[in-house]
C-alpha cells in the first residue's frame, strides 16, 4: 500500500492530511525534531507544532523531552486500538441517546395536535424509496395488526430478503393477515416470499374468484395505505396514499374481511396447482 492510500485511510479516522503525513514520517524516521519534520513534510514549523498537538492528544504520538524536544510514533497496534475503543464508546453513547430520544419523542408524535388542517390526515408519496421508508415505518410502529391486499407490481424488491420489517413485527406478536391474487402466484419471487411470510407466522389467503383491484394495507384499524399504479405511464409508476381515519379504516377492514372469507388457504392453493 502506498503512502497516499495510508494517508487517505488515516483521514477517515479524523486526521487532517498534514497530520496523517507527519505520522507516517514518524513511523519511518523514529524520534524526530519538529525542525526535521517541517523539512521532510515541507510544512512550516508552527504548523508542525499544531499538528503534533493533535497527534499527541489522539494518542498516535508522544513527546520525548531533552535538549531538543523530539516526537515519536506510538505503536500503531496500541494507538489504533485505543482510538477504536473511543469510537465504540462514542457510538454506544450516541445509540443510547437515540434510543432514549425515540421513547421520549414518540408520545409527542402520537398525541393528536390541537391545531390541524382538516386534510392533515391525508398524505401522498410518489417517490419509490420514500414509499418504502414510509411503509417500513408504519410496520415498525404497528402494535397489533396489519392487513394487506397485495397484487403485482410491488414497490419493494422480492429478490433479496423480502420486507425484513415484517419479520421483526411478527416477532413482536403483531398479527399479519395478507391476501394475494391467484394469478400473481405464478411469479416465482412472489410465491417464494409468500412461503417465507407464512412460515414466519403471516396468515395467508389466495383470492381466485375475486381479483384484488388495488393494493391496500390497514395498520392497527386506524391507518390505511393505498399503493396505486399509474396506468397512463409507460413504465411502472406507483403513488402511495396514506389516510389516518378510524372510520375509513373500519369500513375498509370490512371489505378486507369479505375478501378473506371468499379466498382459499395456502394449503388449498397448493392442492389446486398440484
Backbone as JSON, one array per atom type, in Angstrom:
{
  "sequence": "XXXXXXXXXXXXXXXXXXXXXXXXXXXXXXXXXXXXXXXXXXXXXXXXXXXXXXXXXXXXXXXXXXXXXXXXXXXXXXXXXXXXXXXXXXXXXXXXXXXXXXXXXXXXXXXXXXXXXXXXXXXXXXXXXXXXXXXXXXXXXXXXXXXXXXXXXXXXXXXXXXXXXXXXXXXXXXXXXXXXXXXXXXXXXXXXXXXXXXXXXXXXXXXXXXXXXXXXXXXXXXXXXXXXXXXXXXXXXXXXXXXXXXXXXXXXXXXXXXXXXXXXXXXXXXXXXX",
  "N": [[0.85, -1.2, 0.0], [0.65, 2.19, -0.92], [1.85, 5.46, 0.24], [-0.1, 7.43, -0.16], [-2.5, 6.04, -0.05], [-2.44, 5.18, 2.6], [-2.52, 7.65, 3.92], [-5.04, 8.53, 3.09], [-6.69, 6.69, 4.44], [-6.05, 7.23, 7.1], [-7.1, 9.78, 7.25], [-9.76, 9.14, 7.24], [-10.26, 8.44, 9.85], [-10.28, 10.82, 11.08], [-7.98, 12.44, 10.98], [-6.28, 15.36, 9.81], [-4.93, 16.01, 6.5], [-2.19, 16.8, 6.56], [-1.42, 16.08, 9.19], [-1.72, 13.31, 9.06], [0.25, 12.75, 7.2], [2.53, 13.54, 8.64], [2.49, 11.65, 10.72], [3.09, 9.27, 9.35], [5.67, 9.9, 8.5], [6.98, 9.93, 10.99], [6.72, 7.25, 11.68], [8.48, 6.16, 9.86], [10.93, 7.54, 10.36], [11.46, 7.47, 13.09], [12.42, 8.8, 16.29], [12.05, 12.24, 16.05], [12.85, 15.64, 15.5], [10.97, 18.74, 15.58], [11.87, 20.58, 13.68], [13.08, 18.96, 11.75], [10.9, 17.44, 10.96], [9.37, 19.42, 9.8], [10.97, 20.06, 7.62], [11.07, 17.65, 6.14], [8.37, 17.12, 5.66], [7.69, 19.38, 4.4], [6.35, 21.52, 5.59], [5.45, 24.38, 7.49], [7.16, 25.24, 10.57], [5.51, 26.22, 12.78], [3.03, 25.12, 12.01], [3.68, 22.42, 12.16], [3.95, 22.05, 14.95], [1.32, 22.55, 15.68], [-0.04, 20.39, 14.46], [1.26, 18.3, 15.72], [0.38, 18.54, 18.34], [-2.23, 17.7, 18.0], [-1.8, 15.02, 17.19], [-0.53, 13.98, 19.44], [-2.54, 14.35, 21.38], [-4.46, 12.67, 20.29], [-3.28, 10.26, 20.71], [-1.58, 9.0, 19.02], [1.05, 9.72, 18.83], [4.0, 10.58, 20.8], [5.72, 12.82, 23.05], [9.22, 13.4, 23.38], [11.3, 14.45, 25.74], [14.19, 16.56, 26.03], [17.39, 18.06, 25.34], [16.71, 18.97, 22.84], [13.42, 18.92, 21.96], [11.77, 16.05, 20.86], [9.74, 14.0, 18.74], [7.84, 10.96, 18.66], [6.37, 8.14, 17.03], [3.64, 6.31, 18.33], [3.27, 2.82, 18.93], [1.41, 1.48, 16.31], [-0.52, -0.56, 16.63], [-1.26, -0.42, 19.33], [-2.01, 2.3, 19.55], [-4.08, 2.65, 17.61], [-5.87, 0.79, 18.53], [-6.74, 1.96, 20.9], [-8.02, 4.21, 19.82], [-10.04, 2.96, 18.42], [-11.53, 1.89, 20.53], [-12.42, 4.26, 21.67], [-14.08, 5.22, 19.62], [-15.99, 3.19, 19.67], [-17.12, 3.54, 22.22], [-18.16, 6.11, 21.89], [-20.01, 5.6, 19.86], [-21.75, 3.84, 21.2], [-22.71, 5.52, 23.2], [-24.02, 7.46, 21.67], [-25.92, 5.83, 20.42], [-27.44, 5.02, 22.62], [-28.48, 7.48, 23.38], [-30.09, 8.07, 21.15], [-31.96, 5.99, 21.34], [-33.19, 6.65, 23.78], [-34.22, 9.17, 23.1], [-36.05, 8.44, 21.14], [-37.99, 7.08, 22.67], [-38.88, 9.21, 24.21], [-39.82, 11.07, 22.35], [-41.78, 9.81, 20.77], [-44.35, 9.71, 22.14], [-45.06, 12.43, 21.87], [-45.27, 12.65, 19.11], [-47.42, 10.93, 18.63], [-49.49, 12.1, 19.98], [-52.56, 13.69, 19.46], [-52.75, 16.65, 17.51], [-53.67, 19.93, 18.56], [-54.19, 21.9, 16.79], [-54.9, 21.65, 13.58], [-55.04, 21.13, 10.06], [-58.01, 20.22, 8.27], [-57.42, 18.34, 6.32], [-55.08, 17.14, 7.07], [-54.81, 14.49, 7.66], [-54.36, 13.09, 5.39], [-51.91, 11.86, 3.24], [-49.68, 12.05, 0.52], [-47.42, 10.2, -1.4], [-44.95, 9.96, -3.83], [-42.47, 9.05, -4.66], [-40.46, 6.19, -5.09], [-38.52, 5.12, -3.18], [-39.17, 6.65, -0.96], [-41.77, 5.82, -0.48], [-41.3, 3.2, 0.3], [-39.8, 3.61, 2.65], [-41.74, 4.9, 4.25], [-43.69, 2.9, 4.44], [-42.24, 0.89, 5.79], [-41.77, 2.24, 8.16], [-44.37, 2.46, 9.21], [-44.94, -0.22, 9.58], [-43.06, -0.82, 11.57], [-44.1, 0.69, 13.64], [-46.52, -0.47, 14.09], [-48.79, -1.95, 16.35], [-50.64, -4.0, 16.85], [-51.97, -5.16, 14.57], [-51.73, -5.86, 11.07], [-53.19, -5.59, 8.0], [-53.35, -6.8, 4.67], [-53.94, -6.28, 1.26], [-52.63, -7.6, -1.51], [-51.07, -7.12, -4.61], [-49.41, -7.55, -7.78], [-47.77, -4.9, -9.68], [-45.09, -4.75, -7.2], [-43.86, -2.4, -4.77], [-41.6, -2.88, -3.24], [-38.55, -4.76, -3.64], [-38.38, -8.24, -4.27], [-36.32, -9.92, -4.61], [-34.11, -10.07, -2.92], [-33.84, -10.45, 0.66], [-37.13, -10.43, 1.49], [-39.0, -7.69, 2.67], [-37.93, -7.2, 5.53], [-38.84, -5.85, 7.82], [-41.36, -6.82, 8.35], [-40.88, -9.39, 9.35], [-39.63, -8.72, 11.74], [-41.74, -7.43, 13.04], [-43.57, -9.51, 13.26], [-42.26, -11.08, 15.12], [-42.69, -9.5, 17.29], [-45.2, -10.15, 17.9], [-47.18, -8.98, 16.38], [-50.11, -9.23, 14.5], [-50.37, -10.47, 11.28], [-52.31, -10.45, 8.42], [-52.73, -11.46, 5.15], [-53.75, -11.14, 1.76], [-53.44, -12.54, -1.43], [-53.32, -12.31, -5.02], [-54.47, -14.97, -7.05], [-53.49, -15.38, -9.68], [-51.12, -13.9, -9.59], [-49.43, -15.47, -8.13], [-48.03, -17.01, -9.82], [-45.69, -15.76, -10.29], [-42.41, -16.33, -9.55], [-40.74, -15.11, -7.59], [-42.57, -13.77, -5.93], [-44.15, -15.94, -5.06], [-42.23, -17.41, -3.61], [-41.65, -15.54, -1.6], [-44.13, -15.34, -0.3], [-44.31, -17.9, 0.8], [-42.21, -17.72, 2.66], [-43.17, -15.66, 4.33], [-45.48, -16.87, 5.34], [-44.37, -19.03, 6.72], [-43.08, -17.62, 8.71], [-45.17, -16.73, 10.19], [-47.2, -15.18, 9.13], [-50.62, -14.9, 8.29], [-52.12, -16.33, 5.58], [-54.04, -15.87, 2.64], [-55.4, -16.78, -0.58], [-56.83, -15.21, -3.29], [-59.05, -16.14, -5.8], [-61.46, -16.08, -7.29], [-62.25, -13.45, -6.99], [-60.44, -11.09, -8.01], [-57.89, -8.93, -6.7], [-58.42, -5.46, -6.64], [-56.84, -3.22, -6.05], [-53.84, -2.3, -4.3], [-53.73, -2.47, -0.8], [-53.26, -1.56, 2.58], [-53.85, -1.93, 6.01], [-53.31, -0.53, 9.08], [-53.34, -1.29, 12.42], [-56.11, -0.79, 12.63], [-56.59, 1.89, 12.05], [-55.02, 3.38, 10.27], [-54.76, 3.67, 6.8], [-53.21, 2.54, 3.88], [-52.85, 3.04, 0.51], [-51.48, 1.74, -2.46], [-51.09, 2.85, -5.53], [-51.14, 2.21, -9.01], [-49.94, 4.01, -11.79], [-51.69, 4.02, -14.58], [-51.38, 5.3, -16.96], [-48.75, 5.73, -17.42], [-45.7, 4.88, -19.15], [-43.84, 3.24, -17.99], [-43.62, 1.29, -14.94], [-45.13, 3.04, -12.45], [-45.69, 4.16, -9.28], [-47.91, 5.41, -6.78], [-48.32, 6.35, -3.44], [-50.92, 6.56, -1.11], [-51.74, 7.69, 1.95], [-53.92, 7.46, 4.6], [-55.08, 8.55, 7.62], [-57.59, 7.63, 9.38], [-60.08, 6.64, 11.38], [-62.77, 5.77, 10.93], [-62.82, 5.31, 8.15], [-60.86, 3.31, 7.99], [-62.18, 1.33, 9.44], [-64.38, 0.73, 7.78], [-63.06, -0.19, 5.45], [-61.76, -2.33, 6.49], [-63.83, -4.12, 6.78], [-64.33, -4.65, 4.09], [-61.93, -5.95, 3.51], [-62.28, -8.24, 5.13], [-64.4, -9.49, 3.78], [-63.15, -10.26, 1.4], [-61.33, -12.01, 2.56], [-62.95, -14.07, 3.58], [-63.83, -15.15, 1.22], [-61.66, -16.29, 0.01], [-59.01, -18.7, -0.59], [-57.05, -20.98, 1.45], [-53.46, -21.2, 1.93], [-52.63, -23.84, 1.81], [-54.78, -24.96, 0.43], [-54.41, -23.68, -1.96], [-51.98, -24.82, -2.8], [-52.88, -27.44, -3.19], [-54.55, -26.99, -5.37], [-52.87, -26.51, -7.5], [-51.36, -28.73, -7.73]],
  "CA": [[0.0, 0.0, 0.0], [1.46, 3.39, -0.97], [1.59, 6.43, 1.3], [-1.35, 8.17, -0.4], [-3.59, 5.2, 0.45], [-2.39, 5.24, 4.07], [-2.99, 8.98, 4.32], [-6.49, 8.58, 2.87], [-7.35, 5.93, 5.5], [-5.89, 7.97, 8.36], [-8.05, 10.89, 7.2], [-11.09, 8.61, 7.55], [-10.45, 8.4, 11.31], [-10.34, 12.18, 11.6], [-6.74, 13.22, 10.9], [-6.08, 16.19, 8.63], [-3.97, 15.48, 5.55], [-0.83, 17.06, 7.02], [-1.17, 15.28, 10.39], [-1.54, 11.93, 8.61], [1.57, 12.72, 6.55], [3.54, 13.6, 9.71], [2.51, 10.37, 11.44], [3.8, 8.3, 8.52], [7.08, 10.28, 8.58], [7.5, 9.47, 12.29], [6.84, 5.79, 11.62], [9.69, 5.88, 9.08], [12.14, 8.18, 10.86], [11.69, 7.3, 14.51], [12.42, 10.04, 17.06], [12.35, 13.31, 15.1], [12.6, 17.0, 15.98], [9.98, 19.47, 14.81], [12.52, 21.2, 12.53], [13.27, 17.93, 10.72], [9.57, 17.1, 10.45], [8.97, 20.52, 8.92], [11.75, 19.96, 6.39], [10.69, 16.46, 5.37], [6.96, 17.23, 5.25], [7.53, 20.64, 3.68], [5.31, 22.25, 6.33], [6.07, 25.35, 8.4], [7.31, 24.71, 11.92], [4.31, 26.44, 13.61], [2.01, 24.14, 11.63], [4.1, 21.13, 12.7], [3.58, 22.02, 16.37], [-0.15, 22.45, 15.74], [-0.44, 19.02, 14.13], [1.8, 17.39, 16.72], [-0.53, 18.55, 19.48], [-3.37, 16.83, 17.66], [-1.35, 13.62, 17.17], [-0.29, 13.58, 20.83], [-3.85, 14.25, 22.02], [-5.14, 11.49, 19.73], [-2.63, 9.06, 21.21], [-0.78, 8.38, 17.96], [2.46, 10.11, 19.02], [4.39, 11.01, 22.14], [6.84, 13.77, 23.1], [10.43, 12.95, 24.05], [11.94, 15.67, 26.22], [15.65, 16.57, 26.07], [17.9, 19.37, 24.91], [15.81, 19.3, 21.73], [12.24, 18.06, 22.06], [11.5, 15.25, 19.67], [8.45, 13.29, 18.71], [7.92, 9.56, 18.19], [5.08, 7.49, 16.78], [3.26, 5.21, 19.21], [2.99, 1.55, 18.23], [0.08, 1.61, 15.69], [-1.49, -1.53, 17.18], [-1.78, 0.12, 20.6], [-2.67, 3.59, 19.34], [-5.33, 2.49, 16.88], [-6.78, 0.05, 19.4], [-7.36, 2.94, 21.8], [-8.93, 5.02, 19.03], [-11.21, 2.12, 18.13], [-12.33, 1.82, 21.75], [-13.08, 5.55, 21.82], [-15.18, 5.26, 18.66], [-17.02, 2.26, 20.15], [-17.81, 4.18, 23.34], [-18.95, 7.22, 21.34], [-21.15, 5.02, 19.14], [-22.7, 3.32, 22.18], [-23.36, 6.66, 23.86], [-24.95, 8.04, 20.7], [-27.01, 4.88, 20.23], [-28.3, 5.1, 23.81], [-29.19, 8.76, 23.3], [-31.13, 7.94, 20.12], [-33.0, 5.13, 21.9], [-33.92, 7.43, 24.78], [-34.97, 10.21, 22.4], [-37.19, 7.79, 20.49], [-39.02, 6.83, 23.68], [-39.41, 10.48, 24.68], [-40.46, 11.83, 21.28], [-42.92, 9.11, 20.19], [-45.63, 10.19, 22.69], [-45.38, 13.73, 21.29], [-45.69, 12.41, 17.73], [-48.7, 10.23, 18.6], [-50.52, 12.92, 20.6], [-53.27, 14.49, 18.45], [-52.49, 18.09, 17.55], [-54.83, 20.77, 18.85], [-54.4, 22.78, 15.65], [-54.52, 20.94, 12.36], [-55.87, 21.3, 8.89], [-58.91, 19.07, 8.12], [-56.87, 17.34, 5.4], [-53.78, 16.69, 7.54], [-54.77, 13.03, 7.8], [-54.09, 12.52, 4.07], [-50.54, 12.08, 2.79], [-49.41, 11.47, -0.8], [-45.99, 9.98, -1.64], [-44.81, 9.49, -5.21], [-41.13, 8.54, -4.95], [-40.44, 4.79, -4.66], [-37.78, 4.89, -1.93], [-39.92, 7.29, 0.12], [-42.91, 4.94, -0.2], [-40.78, 2.04, 1.06], [-39.45, 4.06, 4.01], [-42.97, 5.15, 4.98], [-44.31, 1.61, 4.72], [-41.46, 0.22, 6.83], [-42.0, 2.98, 9.4], [-45.68, 2.09, 9.75], [-44.82, -1.59, 10.08], [-42.32, -0.78, 12.84], [-44.94, 1.3, 14.66], [-47.73, -1.26, 14.29], [-48.84, -2.56, 17.68], [-51.5, -5.17, 16.99], [-52.48, -5.84, 13.38], [-51.51, -5.32, 9.73], [-53.97, -6.31, 6.99], [-52.78, -6.46, 3.37], [-54.38, -6.76, -0.04], [-51.37, -7.49, -2.25], [-51.08, -7.5, -6.01], [-48.27, -7.05, -8.55], [-46.36, -4.88, -9.27], [-44.83, -4.33, -5.83], [-42.88, -1.34, -4.6], [-40.38, -3.49, -2.71], [-37.95, -5.87, -4.39], [-38.51, -9.54, -3.6], [-35.19, -10.76, -5.0], [-33.29, -10.28, -1.73], [-34.72, -10.78, 1.78], [-38.31, -9.57, 1.31], [-39.66, -7.0, 3.77], [-37.44, -7.63, 6.84], [-39.61, -5.23, 8.91], [-42.48, -7.68, 8.69], [-40.39, -10.46, 10.21], [-39.42, -8.14, 13.07], [-43.05, -7.18, 13.65], [-44.15, -10.81, 13.62], [-41.62, -11.49, 16.37], [-43.31, -8.7, 18.35], [-46.57, -10.68, 18.02], [-48.14, -8.25, 15.56], [-50.84, -10.16, 13.63], [-50.39, -10.13, 9.86], [-53.18, -11.22, 7.52], [-52.48, -10.95, 3.8], [-54.44, -11.81, 0.67], [-52.7, -12.38, -2.69], [-54.03, -12.76, -6.23], [-54.14, -16.31, -7.52], [-52.67, -15.3, -10.9], [-49.8, -13.35, -9.26], [-48.6, -16.51, -7.51], [-47.18, -17.6, -10.87], [-44.4, -15.09, -10.19], [-41.58, -17.15, -8.65], [-40.27, -14.32, -6.45], [-43.7, -13.55, -5.03], [-44.51, -17.23, -4.45], [-41.22, -17.74, -2.59], [-41.82, -14.61, -0.49], [-45.35, -15.73, 0.42], [-43.97, -19.07, 1.61], [-41.41, -17.25, 3.79], [-44.05, -14.93, 5.24], [-46.36, -17.84, 6.01], [-43.55, -19.78, 7.67], [-42.75, -16.73, 9.83], [-46.37, -16.5, 11.0], [-48.25, -14.42, 8.44], [-51.8, -15.67, 7.9], [-52.17, -16.1, 4.14], [-55.14, -16.36, 1.81], [-55.24, -16.53, -2.01], [-58.13, -14.96, -3.91], [-59.09, -16.6, -7.19], [-62.7, -15.66, -7.96], [-62.41, -12.01, -6.87], [-59.1, -10.5, -8.07], [-57.69, -7.7, -5.93], [-58.43, -4.32, -7.56], [-55.78, -2.26, -5.71], [-53.05, -2.68, -3.12], [-54.21, -1.76, 0.38], [-52.73, -2.01, 3.86], [-54.53, -1.31, 7.14], [-52.45, -0.66, 10.26], [-53.96, -1.08, 13.74], [-57.51, -0.36, 12.5], [-56.74, 3.35, 12.03], [-54.28, 3.98, 9.15], [-54.89, 2.92, 5.55], [-52.25, 2.92, 2.84], [-53.1, 2.52, -0.83], [-50.4, 1.91, -3.43], [-51.82, 2.89, -6.8], [-50.31, 2.21, -10.21], [-50.33, 4.97, -12.83], [-51.96, 3.24, -15.78], [-51.06, 6.08, -18.15], [-47.3, 5.81, -17.57], [-45.13, 3.82, -19.98], [-43.16, 2.33, -17.07], [-44.33, 1.14, -13.67], [-45.03, 4.22, -11.6], [-46.61, 3.96, -8.17], [-48.18, 6.51, -5.85], [-48.89, 5.9, -2.17], [-51.88, 7.45, -0.45], [-51.87, 7.27, 3.35], [-55.03, 8.16, 5.24], [-55.28, 8.19, 9.03], [-59.01, 7.92, 9.63], [-60.6, 5.42, 12.01], [-63.99, 5.31, 10.29], [-62.45, 4.75, 6.85], [-60.17, 2.05, 8.25], [-63.18, 0.36, 9.88], [-65.14, 0.29, 6.61], [-62.2, -0.96, 4.55], [-61.48, -3.62, 7.15], [-64.95, -5.0, 6.42], [-64.05, -5.08, 2.72], [-60.87, -6.95, 3.61], [-62.84, -9.48, 5.68], [-65.17, -10.14, 2.72], [-62.17, -10.95, 0.56], [-60.74, -13.1, 3.35], [-63.91, -15.18, 3.65], [-64.02, -15.72, -0.11], [-60.35, -16.7, -0.51], [-58.59, -20.04, -0.16], [-55.83, -21.01, 2.26], [-52.25, -21.52, 1.18], [-52.66, -25.29, 1.56], [-55.75, -25.2, -0.64], [-53.78, -23.21, -3.2], [-51.03, -25.85, -3.21], [-53.66, -28.57, -3.75], [-55.15, -26.63, -6.65], [-51.86, -26.49, -8.57], [-50.6, -29.99, -7.73]],
  "C": [[0.89, 1.25, 0.0], [1.02, 4.4, 0.08], [0.28, 7.18, 1.09], [-2.56, 7.37, 0.09], [-3.63, 5.23, 1.97], [-2.91, 6.58, 4.58], [-4.5, 9.08, 4.19], [-7.22, 7.84, 4.0], [-7.2, 6.61, 6.86], [-6.84, 9.16, 8.4], [-9.46, 10.42, 7.54], [-11.34, 8.5, 9.04], [-10.28, 9.79, 11.93], [-9.07, 13.0, 11.53], [-6.74, 14.11, 9.67], [-4.98, 15.6, 7.75], [-2.53, 15.63, 6.06], [-0.48, 16.23, 8.24], [-0.94, 13.82, 10.02], [-0.16, 11.76, 7.98], [2.68, 12.71, 7.6], [3.63, 12.27, 10.45], [3.27, 9.32, 10.65], [5.31, 8.6, 8.52], [7.7, 9.76, 9.87], [7.63, 7.96, 12.33], [8.13, 5.4, 10.89], [10.96, 6.33, 9.81], [12.45, 7.9, 12.32], [11.62, 8.64, 15.22], [12.89, 11.2, 16.18], [11.99, 14.65, 15.71], [11.63, 17.71, 15.05], [10.6, 20.1, 13.56], [12.72, 20.2, 11.4], [11.93, 17.51, 10.12], [9.12, 18.16, 9.45], [9.69, 20.43, 7.58], [11.28, 18.81, 5.52], [9.26, 16.6, 4.82], [6.68, 18.48, 4.43], [6.34, 21.44, 4.25], [6.03, 23.23, 7.26], [6.13, 24.79, 9.82], [6.11, 25.0, 12.82], [3.19, 25.45, 13.29], [2.37, 22.75, 12.15], [3.7, 21.01, 14.16], [2.06, 21.87, 16.53], [-0.61, 21.02, 15.48], [0.09, 18.01, 15.15], [0.94, 17.37, 17.97], [-1.72, 17.64, 19.22], [-2.97, 15.35, 17.73], [-1.09, 13.1, 18.59], [-1.62, 13.41, 21.56], [-4.61, 13.02, 21.55], [-4.54, 10.2, 20.25], [-1.8, 8.34, 20.17], [0.71, 8.66, 18.14], [2.71, 10.5, 20.47], [5.55, 11.99, 22.04], [8.01, 13.15, 23.85], [11.22, 14.2, 24.44], [13.45, 15.49, 26.28], [16.12, 17.96, 25.72], [17.07, 19.89, 23.74], [14.62, 18.35, 21.81], [12.01, 17.34, 20.74], [10.15, 14.55, 19.83], [8.66, 11.89, 18.16], [6.52, 9.01, 18.01], [4.85, 6.4, 17.82], [3.02, 3.97, 18.35], [1.57, 1.6, 17.65], [-0.96, 0.66, 16.27], [-2.1, -1.0, 18.47], [-2.58, 1.4, 20.37], [-4.03, 3.44, 18.67], [-6.35, 1.69, 17.68], [-7.49, 0.99, 20.36], [-8.37, 3.81, 21.05], [-10.2, 4.24, 18.73], [-12.12, 2.03, 19.35], [-13.08, 3.13, 21.98], [-14.28, 5.67, 20.88], [-16.33, 4.36, 19.12], [-17.82, 2.88, 21.28], [-18.69, 5.33, 22.86], [-20.19, 6.7, 20.63], [-22.2, 4.53, 20.13], [-23.45, 4.45, 22.87], [-24.38, 7.3, 22.94], [-26.16, 7.14, 20.5], [-27.98, 4.93, 21.41], [-29.12, 6.39, 23.8], [-30.34, 8.68, 22.31], [-32.28, 7.09, 20.64], [-33.85, 5.89, 22.9], [-34.78, 8.51, 24.12], [-36.2, 9.63, 21.73], [-38.33, 7.58, 21.47], [-39.66, 8.12, 24.17], [-40.22, 11.21, 23.62], [-41.71, 11.16, 20.72], [-44.25, 9.54, 20.8], [-46.05, 11.54, 22.13], [-45.91, 13.57, 19.86], [-47.1, 11.82, 17.67], [-49.83, 11.03, 19.24], [-51.23, 13.77, 19.54], [-52.99, 15.98, 18.63], [-53.78, 18.85, 17.82], [-55.17, 21.67, 17.67], [-53.96, 22.06, 14.39], [-55.52, 21.24, 11.25], [-56.78, 20.07, 8.73], [-58.36, 17.98, 7.22], [-55.5, 16.82, 5.84], [-53.68, 15.18, 7.63], [-54.52, 12.34, 6.46], [-52.67, 12.88, 3.65], [-50.33, 11.37, 1.47], [-47.9, 11.37, -0.99], [-45.83, 9.37, -3.03], [-43.44, 8.87, -5.51], [-40.97, 7.16, -4.3], [-39.73, 4.59, -3.32], [-38.51, 5.52, -0.74], [-41.14, 6.45, 0.51], [-42.45, 3.77, 0.66], [-40.46, 2.46, 2.49], [-40.71, 4.3, 4.85], [-43.65, 3.85, 5.38], [-43.58, 0.89, 5.86], [-41.66, 0.92, 8.18], [-43.33, 2.59, 10.03], [-45.68, 0.65, 10.25], [-44.12, -1.61, 11.44], [-43.17, -0.23, 13.97], [-46.2, 0.5, 14.95], [-47.68, -1.99, 15.64], [-49.63, -3.86, 17.72], [-51.77, -5.9, 15.68], [-52.1, -5.09, 12.11], [-52.27, -6.2, 8.75], [-53.5, -5.85, 5.61], [-53.56, -7.1, 2.23], [-53.21, -6.53, -0.99], [-51.56, -7.95, -3.69], [-49.83, -6.94, -6.68], [-48.71, -5.84, -9.38], [-46.19, -4.35, -7.85], [-43.81, -3.19, -5.82], [-41.54, -1.93, -4.17], [-39.88, -4.59, -3.63], [-38.1, -7.15, -3.58], [-37.32, -10.45, -3.9], [-34.24, -11.01, -3.84], [-34.21, -10.73, -0.59], [-35.94, -9.87, 1.71], [-38.81, -9.0, 2.63], [-39.19, -7.46, 5.15], [-38.22, -7.02, 8.01], [-40.8, -6.1, 9.32], [-42.04, -8.8, 9.63], [-40.15, -9.95, 11.63], [-40.75, -7.9, 13.78], [-43.73, -8.48, 14.06], [-43.55, -11.33, 14.92], [-42.18, -10.71, 17.56], [-44.77, -9.09, 18.57], [-47.61, -9.8, 17.33], [-48.79, -9.25, 14.6], [-50.83, -9.64, 12.2], [-51.37, -11.06, 9.14], [-53.04, -10.61, 6.13], [-53.21, -11.81, 2.77], [-53.71, -11.49, -0.63], [-53.57, -12.87, -3.85], [-53.54, -14.13, -6.66], [-53.18, -16.23, -8.71], [-51.26, -14.78, -10.59], [-48.88, -14.4, -8.67], [-47.77, -17.26, -8.54], [-45.81, -16.94, -10.9], [-43.55, -15.81, -9.13], [-41.13, -16.38, -7.41], [-41.39, -14.09, -5.44], [-44.07, -14.84, -4.31], [-43.53, -17.61, -3.34], [-41.37, -16.84, -1.37], [-43.04, -14.98, 0.35], [-45.07, -16.93, 1.32], [-43.16, -18.66, 2.84], [-42.28, -16.52, 4.82], [-44.93, -15.89, 6.04], [-45.59, -18.64, 7.06], [-43.22, -18.95, 8.9], [-43.96, -16.41, 10.69], [-47.44, -15.67, 10.35], [-49.4, -15.36, 8.07], [-52.12, -15.31, 6.45], [-53.46, -16.64, 3.54], [-54.84, -15.99, 0.35], [-56.63, -16.34, -2.61], [-58.09, -15.32, -5.39], [-60.31, -16.03, -7.91], [-62.9, -14.15, -7.94], [-61.03, -11.35, -6.84], [-59.03, -9.16, -7.33], [-57.6, -6.51, -6.87], [-57.31, -3.31, -7.3], [-55.06, -2.76, -4.46], [-53.49, -1.82, -1.93], [-53.63, -2.39, 1.63], [-53.42, -1.24, 4.98], [-53.72, -1.6, 8.4], [-53.26, -0.32, 11.52], [-55.35, -0.45, 13.67], [-57.69, 1.16, 12.42], [-56.03, 4.02, 10.86], [-54.41, 3.07, 7.93], [-53.86, 3.45, 4.56], [-52.65, 2.23, 1.54], [-51.83, 2.73, -1.66], [-51.01, 1.75, -4.81], [-50.86, 2.98, -7.97], [-50.86, 3.21, -11.22], [-50.48, 4.22, -14.15], [-51.6, 3.98, -17.06], [-49.56, 6.14, -18.42], [-46.79, 4.64, -18.41], [-44.33, 2.83, -19.16], [-43.94, 2.28, -15.77], [-44.06, 2.34, -12.77], [-46.11, 4.14, -10.53], [-46.73, 5.21, -7.3], [-48.81, 5.93, -4.6], [-49.79, 6.98, -1.6], [-52.1, 6.91, 0.95], [-52.94, 8.12, 4.01], [-55.18, 7.66, 6.67], [-56.69, 8.61, 9.42], [-59.67, 6.64, 10.13], [-61.83, 4.89, 11.3], [-63.7, 4.68, 8.92], [-61.77, 3.39, 7.04], [-61.16, 0.96, 8.66], [-63.97, -0.17, 8.69], [-64.32, -0.57, 5.68], [-61.79, -2.29, 5.17], [-62.61, -4.61, 6.86], [-64.81, -5.51, 4.99], [-62.99, -6.17, 2.72], [-61.43, -8.29, 4.09], [-63.7, -10.22, 4.66], [-64.26, -10.89, 1.77], [-61.59, -12.17, 1.28], [-61.67, -14.32, 3.36], [-64.09, -15.88, 2.31], [-62.71, -16.11, -0.79], [-59.99, -18.07, 0.05], [-57.31, -19.95, 0.66], [-54.64, -21.35, 1.37], [-52.2, -23.02, 0.88], [-53.64, -25.62, 0.43], [-55.2, -24.73, -1.99], [-52.8, -24.27, -3.71], [-51.75, -27.05, -3.82], [-54.19, -28.25, -5.11], [-54.16, -26.66, -7.8], [-51.08, -27.79, -8.64], [-51.2, -30.98, -8.72]]
}
